[in-house]
């Protein structure tokens, strides 16, 4: 369905150095400007945030310090970005809570007088959540046709989760009733650690999912750059990730001895 617009609307998304609206910076911005007559314009730019991009953030969006070192800063782009959006309403996914506030911070930091007084904001995520709830209570009602009266009490939520899984097995013929299949089906990616910094390739070998060694085998990196292991252990990574790395390092050491 074509949007019924009285003024342009700019749908936009930001990739950033993190999720702290006051401290983090934009590393990429993409804008889709839709005019009332249906005309569409696209604008996408990488941005030098002028602060380091944490490895765990690079692991999410794939943009590293090296990728943006030669990109313009947001201050250099601020006027052209503001010229695109200044006559428009704004739209996005989780934009009301994150993208719009962070964009406003960046524009104000660049001395652009930005406000939302004369524009509307449409958050597609909010519409999604209001129309199609994704809570345990909603799943319990959908699959089991029961109301979860004691929602957010640990025991009630635990029992409801178990009942929902059994109902899902009854509902979907393509779900195999065994733990291995269900674990594989319900996982998004194959991670060696819980946080997703180390993933498995098609051959089942551990690889880094972030930073300058993204996609490289952990064993190869530790062999070629021994100091990287020490940096990882001293950096702000989860303890379990460090445990996995240590196990890989020990296996490398033991293989050399054998």
KEKE-277161 format. One record per residue (C-alpha): residue number from 1; x, y, z. Coordinates in Angstrom, 1 decimal. Layout:
<rs>
   k     xx     yy     zz
 NUM      X      Y      Z
...
</rs>
This chain:
<rs>
   k     xx     yy     zz
   1    0.0    0.0    0.0
   2    1.3    3.4   -0.9
   3    1.8    5.8    2.0
   4   -0.6    8.7    2.1
   5    1.8   11.6    2.8
   6    1.2   15.3    3.1
   7    5.0   15.9    3.4
   8    8.1   13.9    2.8
   9    9.2   11.2    5.3
  10   12.8   10.1    5.8
  11   13.2    6.5    7.0
  12   16.7    6.1    8.4
  13   18.9    3.8   10.3
  14   22.2    4.3   12.1
  15   25.1    2.1   12.8
  16   27.0    3.4   15.8
  17   29.9    2.9   18.2
  18   27.5    1.7   20.9
  19   24.1    2.2   22.5
  20   24.9    5.2   24.8
  21   23.0    8.0   23.2
  22   25.0   10.8   24.9
  23   28.5    9.3   24.4
  24   28.4    7.1   21.3
  25   28.8    8.2   17.7
  26   27.5    7.4   14.2
  27   29.6    5.2   12.0
  28   27.1    4.8    9.2
  29   23.8    6.5    8.2
  30   21.3    5.5    5.6
  31   18.3    7.6    4.7
  32   15.4    6.7    2.4
  33   13.4    9.9    1.6
  34    9.9    9.2    0.3
  35    8.0   12.1   -1.2
  36    4.2   12.5   -1.3
  37    4.2   11.7   -5.1
  38    6.0    8.4   -4.4
  39    9.5    9.5   -5.5
  40   12.3    8.0   -3.5
  41   15.8    9.2   -2.8
  42   18.5    7.2   -1.0
  43   21.5    8.6    0.9
  44   24.1    6.4    2.6
  45   27.4    7.5    4.1
  46   30.1    5.9    6.3
  47   31.2    8.3    9.1
  48   34.4    8.6   11.0
  49   33.2    8.7   14.6
  50   36.4   10.3   15.9
  51   36.4    7.7   18.7
  52   37.3    4.0   18.7
  53   34.7    1.4   17.6
  54   34.7   -1.3   20.3
  55   35.4   -4.8   19.0
  56   32.1   -6.1   20.3
  57   30.3   -3.4   18.4
  58   32.2   -4.2   15.2
  59   31.0   -7.8   15.8
  60   27.5   -6.6   15.4
  61   27.6   -4.4   12.4
  62   30.9   -5.3   10.8
  63   32.3   -1.8   10.6
  64   35.8   -1.4   12.1
  65   38.0    1.6   12.8
  66   39.9    0.8    9.6
  67   36.7    1.0    7.5
  68   36.0    4.5    8.5
  69   39.4    6.1    9.1
  70   39.2    8.0    5.8
  71   35.5    8.8    6.0
  72   34.2   12.3    6.7
  73   33.2   13.1   10.3
  74   29.6   13.7   11.1
  75   30.3   17.4   11.6
  76   31.5   17.5    8.0
  77   28.3   15.8    6.8
  78   25.8   17.5    9.2
  79   24.6   20.2    6.9
  80   23.8   17.9    3.9
  81   22.1   15.4    6.2
  82   20.1   18.2    7.8
  83   19.1   19.5    4.3
  84   17.7   16.1    3.4
  85   15.6   15.7    6.6
  86   14.7   19.3    7.5
  87   11.3   19.3    5.6
  88   10.4   15.7    6.5
  89    8.8   13.5    9.1
  90   11.1   10.7   10.4
  91   10.6    6.9   10.4
  92   12.6    3.9   11.5
  93   12.7    0.7   13.5
  94   13.2    1.5   17.2
  95   13.9    5.0   16.0
  96   12.0    6.8   18.8
  97   14.1    5.3   21.5
  98   17.5    5.2   19.8
  99   18.0    6.5   16.2
 100   16.3    9.8   16.5
 101   17.8   10.8   19.9
 102   21.3    9.8   18.8
 103   20.9   11.7   15.5
 104   19.7   14.7   17.4
 105   22.7   14.6   19.7
 106   25.1   14.4   16.7
 107   23.3   17.3   14.9
 108   23.4   19.5   18.0
 109   27.0   18.6   18.6
 110   27.7   19.9   15.0
 111   25.9   23.1   15.9
 112   22.8   22.3   13.8
 113   19.6   23.5   15.5
 114   17.5   20.3   15.3
 115   14.2   19.6   17.0
 116   11.0   17.6   16.5
 117    8.5   20.4   17.0
 118    7.1   20.4   13.5
 119    7.6   16.9   12.4
 120    6.1   13.4   13.2
 121    8.0   10.3   14.0
 122    6.8    6.8   13.0
 123    8.5    3.9   14.8
 124    7.8    0.7   12.9
 125    9.0   -1.5   15.8
 126    6.4    0.0   18.1
 127    3.7   -0.8   15.6
 128    5.0   -4.3   15.2
 129    5.1   -4.9   19.0
 130    1.6   -3.5   19.5
 131    0.1   -5.4   16.6
 132    2.0   -8.7   17.0
 133    3.1   -9.1   20.6
 134    6.3  -11.2   21.1
 135    6.0  -11.9   24.8
 136    5.8  -15.2   26.7
 137    2.2  -14.3   27.7
 138    1.3  -13.8   24.0
 139    2.9  -17.1   23.0
 140    1.2  -18.9   25.8
 141   -2.2  -17.6   24.7
 142   -1.4  -18.2   21.0
 143   -0.1  -21.8   21.3
 144   -1.9  -23.0   24.5
 145   -5.0  -20.8   24.5
 146   -4.4  -20.0   28.1
 147   -3.9  -16.8   30.0
 148   -0.6  -16.5   31.9
 149   -2.0  -15.1   35.1
 150    1.3  -15.1   37.1
 151    3.5  -13.7   34.3
 152    7.0  -12.6   35.4
 153    7.1  -15.0   38.3
 154    9.9  -17.4   37.7
 155    7.9  -20.6   38.3
 156    4.9  -19.6   36.2
 157    7.1  -18.4   33.3
 158    9.2  -21.7   33.4
 159    6.1  -23.9   33.3
 160    4.6  -21.8   30.5
 161    7.7  -22.0   28.5
 162    7.7  -25.8   28.7
 163    4.0  -25.9   27.7
 164    4.6  -23.6   24.8
 165    7.4  -25.8   23.4
 166    5.2  -28.9   23.6
 167    2.4  -27.0   21.9
 168    4.8  -25.9   19.2
 169    5.8  -29.5   18.5
 170    2.1  -30.3   18.1
 171    1.6  -27.2   15.8
 172    4.5  -27.6   13.4
 173    5.0  -30.9   11.6
 174    8.5  -29.9   10.5
 175    9.8  -29.6   14.0
 176   11.5  -32.8   15.0
 177   10.9  -33.9   18.6
 178   14.4  -34.2   19.8
 179   16.8  -31.9   21.7
 180   19.5  -31.8   19.1
 181   17.2  -30.6   16.3
 182   15.4  -28.1   18.5
 183   18.7  -26.6   19.7
 184   19.9  -26.3   16.2
 185   16.6  -24.9   14.9
 186   16.4  -22.3   17.7
 187   19.9  -21.0   17.4
 188   20.7  -18.1   15.1
 189   24.3  -18.8   14.4
 190   26.9  -21.3   15.6
 191   28.9  -19.7   18.3
 192   31.8  -21.1   20.2
 193   31.1  -18.6   23.0
 194   27.9  -17.2   24.2
 195   28.6  -13.7   23.1
 196   29.2  -14.5   19.5
 197   32.8  -13.3   19.2
 198   34.0  -16.7   18.1
 199   31.9  -18.5   15.5
 200   32.3  -21.8   13.6
 201   33.0  -21.9    9.9
 202   31.6  -24.5    7.5
 203   34.4  -26.9    8.5
 204   33.6  -26.5   12.2
 205   36.7  -24.5   13.0
 206   36.6  -21.6   15.4
 207   36.9  -18.1   13.7
 208   36.8  -14.6   14.9
 209   33.6  -12.7   14.1
 210   34.9   -9.2   14.8
 211   37.8   -6.7   14.3
 212   40.8   -6.9   12.0
 213   40.8  -10.7   12.1
 214   37.1  -11.1   11.3
 215   36.6  -14.4    9.4
 216   40.1  -15.7   10.2
 217   40.6  -19.0   12.1
 218   41.5  -18.4   15.7
 219   44.3  -20.9   15.6
 220   45.9  -19.2   12.6
 221   45.7  -15.8   14.2
 222   47.2  -17.0   17.5
 223   50.0  -18.7   15.6
 224   50.8  -15.7   13.5
 225   50.2  -12.9   16.1
 226   50.9  -14.3   19.6
 227   50.4  -10.9   21.3
 228   46.8  -10.8   20.1
 229   45.9  -13.5   22.7
 230   47.2  -11.4   25.5
 231   45.4   -8.3   24.3
 232   42.1  -10.3   24.2
 233   42.6  -11.6   27.7
 234   43.2   -8.0   29.0
 235   40.4   -6.4   27.0
 236   36.7   -6.1   28.1
 237   35.4   -9.4   26.7
 238   33.1  -11.8   28.6
 239   34.8  -14.3   30.9
 240   33.3  -17.2   28.9
 241   34.8  -15.9   25.7
 242   38.2  -15.7   27.4
 243   37.7  -19.2   28.6
 244   37.0  -20.5   25.1
 245   40.1  -18.6   23.8
 246   42.2  -20.1   26.5
 247   41.0  -23.6   25.7
 248   41.9  -23.1   22.0
 249   45.3  -21.7   23.0
 250   46.0  -24.7   25.2
 251   44.9  -27.1   22.4
 252   47.4  -25.4   20.1
 253   50.1  -25.7   22.7
 254   49.3  -29.4   23.4
 255   49.3  -30.2   19.6
 256   52.8  -28.7   19.3
 257   54.0  -31.0   22.2
 258   52.5  -34.1   20.7
</rs>
